[in-house]
Amino acid sequence: QLFTDGITNKLVACYTDEGMADAVLVRVYGRKTELFVDRETELRNFQVLRAHGCAPDLYCAFQNGLCYQFLPGIALGPSHVRDPHIFRLVAQEMARVHAIHANGSLPKPILWQKLHKYLTLVKTDLSPKVPNPSLQQDVPSLEMLEHELVWMKETLSQLGSPVVLCHNDLLCKNIIYDGTQGSWWWLRAPGGELQWLRSYLQAYKQLTQGDRGGTGVSEEELEALYVQVNKFSLASHFLWACWGLIQDKYSTIDFNFL
């Protein structure tokens, strides 16, 4: 069975049982994705997440993909993540991932390195002009993009956001929910957003501070995270815009990246 929601890689379930009880997932890397995805680091992170119970079993890795455990459930949609029960589960699990290195050596931040890499690919591998004339007025010049990246680094680095192990691609469809088990796995309204952030902070503090910090979340802590999340969304938009330009040139997946 070919899953068609992925727009970076291709994902296929292989099985002999009609109920998919013996299914395994095979992820085939998208064309030229090695230009912007470090596959060795991806594999290492997969193993770290699995060791902490945050990822499925990994069966093997090959030159252009992975084979790993199939987990039954539904890929979430916008209506699911508005459900307080489900979005609290998502917040708690994200906190669990972010807390993996909290009591050991912290990972080095790679955000700015990654953004520079994506922008370099846009500059060196793509035509200096967007091939679609209708989009030329909507895509900033390379000079403007470079200026925005410098501004973002100077501005966002002052927010004091902690460095954590991140998923970095948390689309709804990358979250698998098993309603029969009340569990979910990885594969975001004003009031609702604050509820989500509060649930996340409660879980993160409990995981990283235990009884020392309690699970109470102050309004100051909530506001600080709210500001960080919304300002850092600029970096997220920048990265995925560059990704779209790169994918539009190289990907064989039928998707309107631009």
C-alpha contacts under 8 A as a table, 3 or more apart, distances in Angstrom:
res1	aa1	res2	aa2	distance
1	Q	12	V	5.56
1	Q	13	A	5.04
1	Q	14	C	6.63
2	L	10	K	7.80
2	L	11	L	6.15
2	L	12	V	4.53
2	L	13	A	6.47
3	F	6	G	7.12
3	F	10	K	7.35
3	F	11	L	5.52
3	F	12	V	5.95
3	F	13	A	7.67
4	T	7	I	7.90
4	T	10	K	7.53
4	T	11	L	7.55
5	D	173	K	7.19
6	G	9	N	5.97
6	G	10	K	6.22
6	G	11	L	7.12
7	I	10	K	7.47
7	I	253	I	6.44
7	I	255	F	7.08
8	T	29	Y	7.39
8	T	30	G	5.58
8	T	33	T	7.46
8	T	247	Q	7.79
8	T	251	S	7.65
8	T	253	I	7.74
9	N	27	R	6.71
9	N	28	V	5.81
9	N	29	Y	4.68
9	N	30	G	4.35
10	K	27	R	5.76
10	K	28	V	5.09
10	K	29	Y	6.41
10	K	30	G	6.54
11	L	25	L	6.84
11	L	26	V	5.78
11	L	27	R	4.58
11	L	28	V	6.29
12	V	25	L	5.72
12	V	26	V	5.20
12	V	27	R	6.48
13	A	23	A	6.13
13	A	24	V	5.65
13	A	25	L	4.55
13	A	26	V	6.27
13	A	70	F	7.55
14	C	23	A	5.35
14	C	24	V	5.45
14	C	25	L	6.34
14	C	26	V	7.40
15	Y	18	E	7.64
15	Y	20	M	5.82
15	Y	21	A	7.70
15	Y	22	D	5.63
15	Y	23	A	4.31
15	Y	24	V	6.66
16	T	20	M	7.12
16	T	22	D	6.82
16	T	23	A	7.41
17	D	20	M	5.13
17	D	21	A	6.07
17	D	22	D	6.18
17	D	23	A	7.65
18	E	21	A	7.69
20	M	23	A	4.97
23	A	69	Q	7.61
23	A	70	F	5.86
24	V	67	C	6.88
24	V	68	Y	5.97
24	V	69	Q	5.22
24	V	70	F	4.91
25	L	67	C	5.56
25	L	68	Y	5.34
25	L	69	Q	6.09
25	L	70	F	5.48
26	V	65	G	7.14
26	V	66	L	5.77
26	V	67	C	4.46
26	V	68	Y	6.65
27	R	65	G	5.27
27	R	66	L	5.20
27	R	67	C	6.32
28	V	64	N	5.94
28	V	65	G	4.51
28	V	66	L	6.88
29	Y	33	T	6.76
29	Y	64	N	5.48
29	Y	65	G	5.34
30	G	33	T	5.49
30	G	251	S	6.48
30	G	252	T	7.52
30	G	253	I	7.92
31	R	34	E	7.92
31	R	250	Y	6.27
31	R	251	S	5.48
31	R	252	T	6.73
32	K	35	L	5.72
32	K	250	Y	6.29
32	K	251	S	7.32
33	T	36	F	5.74
33	T	37	V	5.92
34	E	37	V	5.00
34	E	38	D	6.41
34	E	39	R	6.89
35	L	38	D	7.91
35	L	121	L	7.91
36	F	117	K	7.19
36	F	118	Y	6.61
37	V	42	E	7.69
38	D	41	T	5.46
38	D	42	E	6.20
39	R	42	E	4.86
39	R	43	L	6.10
40	E	43	L	5.19
40	E	44	R	6.21
41	T	44	R	4.99
41	T	45	N	6.04
42	E	45	N	5.15
42	E	46	F	6.14
43	L	46	F	5.02
43	L	47	Q	6.36
44	R	47	Q	5.17
44	R	48	V	6.30
45	N	48	V	4.95
45	N	49	L	6.09
46	F	49	L	5.20
46	F	50	R	6.14
46	F	55	A	6.88
46	F	58	L	7.94
47	Q	50	R	5.05
47	Q	51	A	6.13
47	Q	58	L	7.58
48	V	51	A	5.14
48	V	52	H	6.57
49	L	52	H	5.24
49	L	53	G	6.34
49	L	54	C	4.92
49	L	55	A	5.41
49	L	97	V	7.40
50	R	53	G	4.98
50	R	54	C	5.36
50	R	55	A	4.51
50	R	56	P	6.19
50	R	57	D	6.59
50	R	58	L	7.95
51	A	54	C	7.52
52	H	55	A	7.91
52	H	100	I	7.47
53	G	56	P	7.76
54	C	93	E	7.99
54	C	96	R	7.99
54	C	97	V	6.90
54	C	185	W	7.16
54	C	186	W	7.63
55	A	185	W	6.98
55	A	186	W	7.02
56	P	68	Y	6.68
56	P	69	Q	5.41
56	P	70	F	7.47
56	P	71	L	7.35
57	D	68	Y	5.67
57	D	69	Q	5.11
58	L	66	L	7.75
58	L	67	C	6.40
58	L	68	Y	4.32
58	L	69	Q	6.35
59	Y	66	L	7.84
59	Y	67	C	5.55
59	Y	68	Y	5.04
59	Y	69	Q	7.20
60	C	66	L	6.00
60	C	67	C	5.32
60	C	68	Y	6.98
61	A	65	G	6.07
61	A	66	L	4.41
61	A	67	C	6.25
62	F	65	G	5.36
62	F	66	L	6.05
71	L	176	I	7.85
72	P	176	I	7.82
72	P	178	D	6.53
73	G	176	I	5.70
73	G	177	Y	5.11
73	G	178	D	4.26
73	G	179	G	7.10
73	G	184	W	7.82
74	I	176	I	5.36
74	I	177	Y	5.29
74	I	178	D	6.51
75	A	172	C	6.95
75	A	173	K	4.81
75	A	174	N	6.64
75	A	175	I	5.70
75	A	176	I	4.68
75	A	177	Y	6.48
76	L	79	S	7.95
76	L	80	H	5.76
76	L	81	V	7.04
76	L	172	C	5.06
76	L	173	K	5.29
76	L	174	N	7.56
76	L	175	I	5.89
76	L	176	I	6.34
76	L	177	Y	6.84
77	G	80	H	5.40
77	G	81	V	6.74
77	G	172	C	5.45
77	G	173	K	6.50
78	P	81	V	5.48
78	P	82	R	6.66
78	P	172	C	6.86
79	S	82	R	5.38
79	S	83	D	6.96
80	H	83	D	5.40
80	H	86	I	6.71
80	H	87	F	7.77
81	V	84	P	7.53
81	V	86	I	6.10
81	V	87	F	5.14
81	V	172	C	7.57
81	V	188	R	6.92
82	R	86	I	7.63
82	R	87	F	6.57
82	R	192	G	7.38
83	D	86	I	5.37
83	D	87	F	6.04
84	P	87	F	5.25
84	P	88	R	5.98
85	H	88	R	5.45
85	H	89	L	6.52
86	I	89	L	5.11
86	I	90	V	6.33
87	F	90	V	4.95
87	F	91	A	6.10
87	F	196	W	6.56
88	R	91	A	5.00
88	R	92	Q	6.10
88	R	196	W	6.38
88	R	199	S	5.97
88	R	200	Y	7.53
89	L	92	Q	5.15
89	L	93	E	6.18
89	L	183	S	7.71
89	L	184	W	7.61
90	V	93	E	5.22
90	V	94	M	6.10
90	V	184	W	7.66
91	A	94	M	5.17
91	A	95	A	6.21
91	A	196	W	6.36
91	A	197	L	7.45
91	A	199	S	6.08
91	A	200	Y	4.64
91	A	203	A	7.71
92	Q	95	A	5.12
92	Q	96	R	6.32
92	Q	199	S	6.82
92	Q	200	Y	5.61
92	Q	203	A	5.44
92	Q	204	Y	7.49
93	E	96	R	4.90
93	E	97	V	6.42
94	M	97	V	5.15
94	M	98	H	6.20
94	M	200	Y	7.36
95	A	98	H	5.01
95	A	99	A	6.04
95	A	200	Y	5.88
95	A	201	L	7.54
95	A	203	A	5.96
95	A	204	Y	4.81
95	A	207	L	7.75
96	R	99	A	5.20
96	R	100	I	6.63
96	R	203	A	7.58
96	R	204	Y	6.85
96	R	207	L	7.02
97	V	100	I	5.54
97	V	165	L	6.59
97	V	166	C	7.00
97	V	167	H	7.94
98	H	101	H	7.29
98	H	102	A	7.62
98	H	164	V	5.17
98	H	165	L	5.18
98	H	166	C	6.20
98	H	204	Y	7.64
99	A	102	A	4.91
99	A	103	N	7.79
99	A	164	V	7.12
99	A	165	L	7.65
99	A	204	Y	6.65
99	A	207	L	6.52
99	A	208	T	6.22
100	I	103	N	7.47
100	I	165	L	7.07
101	H	104	G	5.20
101	H	105	S	6.25
101	H	106	L	5.58
101	H	107	P	7.25
101	H	164	V	7.02
101	H	165	L	7.10
102	A	105	S	7.48
102	A	106	L	6.65
102	A	164	V	7.65
102	A	208	T	6.19
103	N	208	T	7.15
106	L	163	V	7.12
106	L	164	V	7.19
107	P	163	V	6.91
107	P	164	V	6.78
107	P	165	L	7.06
108	K	163	V	7.23
109	P	112	W	7.74
109	P	163	V	6.12
110	I	113	Q	5.19
110	I	114	K	5.90
111	L	114	K	5.16
111	L	115	L	6.19
112	W	115	L	5.04
112	W	116	H	6.08
112	W	153	K	7.01
113	Q	116	H	5.22
113	Q	117	K	6.20
114	K	117	K	5.03
114	K	118	Y	6.28
115	L	118	Y	5.17
115	L	119	L	6.17
115	L	149	L	7.82
115	L	238	F	7.78
115	L	239	L	5.96
116	H	119	L	5.14
116	H	120	T	5.99
117	K	120	T	5.07
117	K	121	L	6.31
118	Y	121	L	5.15
118	Y	122	V	6.37
118	Y	239	L	6.97
118	Y	242	C	6.04
118	Y	243	W	6.91
119	L	122	V	4.97
119	L	123	K	6.24
119	L	145	L	7.95
119	L	146	E	7.85
119	L	242	C	6.38
120	T	123	K	5.01
120	T	124	T	6.00
121	L	124	T	5.24
121	L	125	D	5.37
121	L	126	L	7.24
121	L	246	I	7.33
122	V	125	D	5.82
122	V	126	L	5.42
122	V	242	C	6.58
122	V	245	L	7.00
122	V	246	I	6.46
123	K	126	L	6.04
123	K	127	S	7.61
123	K	128	P	6.81
123	K	142	L	7.09
124	T	127	S	7.94
126	L	246	I	7.50
126	L	249	K	7.63
127	S	130	V	6.75
127	S	131	P	7.59
128	P	142	L	7.72
129	K	136	Q	7.23
130	V	133	P	6.85
130	V	135	L	6.88
130	V	136	Q	5.71
130	V	139	V	7.52
131	P	136	Q	7.95
132	N	135	L	5.59
132	N	136	Q	6.79
133	P	136	Q	5.32
134	S	137	Q	7.11
135	L	138	D	5.15
135	L	139	V	6.29
136	Q	139	V	5.46
136	Q	140	P	7.86
137	Q	140	P	7.34
140	P	144	M	5.95
140	P	145	L	6.42
141	S	144	M	5.16
141	S	145	L	6.32
142	L	145	L	5.00
142	L	146	E	6.14
143	E	146	E	5.17
143	E	147	H	6.22
144	M	147	H	5.01
144	M	148	E	6.13
145	L	148	E	5.05
145	L	149	L	6.19
146	E	149	L	5.16
146	E	150	V	6.39
147	H	150	V	5.27
147	H	151	W	6.25
148	E	151	W	5.02
148	E	152	M	6.04
149	L	152	M	5.09
149	L	153	K	6.22
150	V	153	K	5.31
150	V	154	E	6.31
151	W	154	E	5.24
151	W	155	T	6.04
152	M	155	T	5.11
152	M	156	L	5.65
152	M	157	S	7.91
152	M	234	L	7.78
152	M	235	A	7.12
153	K	156	L	5.51
153	K	157	S	5.71
154	E	157	S	5.71
154	E	158	Q	7.03
155	T	158	Q	5.77
155	T	159	L	7.54
156	L	159	L	5.51
156	L	231	K	7.14
156	L	232	F	6.74
157	S	160	G	6.65
157	S	161	S	7.70
159	L	228	Q	6.60
161	S	228	Q	6.68
167	H	170	L	6.42
169	D	174	N	7.58
170	L	174	N	5.97
170	L	175	I	7.26
170	L	186	W	7.72
171	L	174	N	5.24
171	L	175	I	7.17
172	C	175	I	5.59
172	C	188	R	7.87
173	K	176	I	7.29
173	K	187	L	7.34
174	N	186	W	5.70
174	N	187	L	3.92
175	I	184	W	6.93
175	I	185	W	5.67
175	I	186	W	4.53
175	I	187	L	5.24
176	I	184	W	5.25
176	I	185	W	4.94
176	I	186	W	6.11
176	I	187	L	6.49
177	Y	182	G	7.55
177	Y	183	S	6.04
177	Y	184	W	4.05
177	Y	185	W	6.41
178	D	181	Q	5.59
178	D	182	G	5.88
178	D	183	S	5.34
178	D	184	W	5.56
179	G	182	G	4.83
179	G	183	S	6.69
180	T	183	S	7.90
188	R	193	E	7.39
189	A	192	G	4.84
189	A	193	E	5.54
190	P	193	E	5.19
190	P	194	L	6.53
191	G	194	L	5.32
191	G	195	Q	6.36
192	G	195	Q	5.07
192	G	196	W	6.16
193	E	196	W	5.04
193	E	197	L	6.17
194	L	197	L	5.01
194	L	198	R	6.05
194	L	222	L	7.55
194	L	226	Y	7.47
195	Q	198	R	5.12
195	Q	199	S	6.21
196	W	199	S	5.19
196	W	200	Y	6.19
197	L	200	Y	4.98
197	L	201	L	6.11
197	L	222	L	6.94
197	L	225	L	7.44
197	L	226	Y	7.33
198	R	201	L	5.14
198	R	202	Q	6.12
198	R	217	V	6.79
198	R	222	L	6.46
199	S	202	Q	5.23
199	S	203	A	6.29
200	Y	203	A	5.27
200	Y	204	Y	6.03
201	L	204	Y	5.00
201	L	205	K	5.94
201	L	217	V	6.76
201	L	222	L	7.74
202	Q	205	K	5.40
202	Q	206	Q	6.23
202	Q	215	T	4.88
202	Q	216	G	6.42
202	Q	217	V	6.30
203	A	206	Q	5.18
203	A	207	L	6.17
203	A	215	T	7.17
204	Y	207	L	5.13
204	Y	208	T	6.06
205	K	208	T	5.22
205	K	209	Q	5.35
205	K	210	G	6.81
205	K	213	G	6.47
205	K	214	G	7.03
205	K	215	T	6.10
206	Q	209	Q	5.44
206	Q	210	G	4.51
206	Q	211	D	7.07
206	Q	213	G	7.04
206	Q	214	G	6.30
206	Q	215	T	5.65
207	L	210	G	5.76
209	Q	212	R	5.45
209	Q	213	G	5.12
209	Q	214	G	7.29
210	G	213	G	6.05
210	G	214	G	6.33
211	D	214	G	5.01
213	G	216	G	7.88
217	V	221	E	6.40
217	V	222	L	6.82
218	S	221	E	5.24
218	S	222	L	6.32
219	E	222	L	5.01
219	E	223	E	6.04
220	E	223	E	5.18
220	E	224	A	6.12
221	E	224	A	5.16
221	E	225	L	6.31
222	L	225	L	5.34
222	L	226	Y	6.12
223	E	226	Y	4.94
223	E	227	V	6.18
224	A	227	V	5.27
224	A	228	Q	6.24
225	L	228	Q	4.98
225	L	229	V	6.00
226	Y	229	V	5.31
226	Y	230	N	6.24
227	V	230	N	5.36
227	V	231	K	6.04
228	Q	231	K	5.32
228	Q	232	F	5.87
229	V	232	F	5.28
229	V	233	S	6.19
230	N	233	S	5.17
230	N	234	L	7.54
231	K	234	L	5.85
231	K	235	A	7.93
232	F	235	A	5.34
232	F	236	S	6.68
233	S	236	S	4.85
233	S	237	H	6.16
234	L	237	H	5.20
234	L	238	F	6.20
235	A	238	F	5.01
235	A	239	L	6.18
236	S	239	L	5.22
236	S	240	W	6.25
237	H	240	W	5.32
237	H	241	A	5.99
238	F	241	A	5.22
238	F	242	C	6.39
239	L	242	C	5.31
239	L	243	W	6.16
240	W	243	W	4.69
240	W	244	G	6.03
241	A	244	G	5.11
241	A	245	L	6.50
242	C	245	L	5.20
242	C	246	I	6.33
243	W	246	I	5.13
243	W	247	Q	5.97
244	G	247	Q	5.08
244	G	248	D	5.93
244	G	257	F	5.03
244	G	258	L	6.13
245	L	248	D	5.23
245	L	249	K	6.76
245	L	257	F	7.03
245	L	258	L	6.70
246	I	249	K	5.50
246	I	250	Y	6.49
247	Q	250	Y	5.20
247	Q	251	S	4.97
247	Q	257	F	6.66
248	D	251	S	6.09
248	D	256	N	7.49
248	D	257	F	5.40
248	D	258	L	6.74
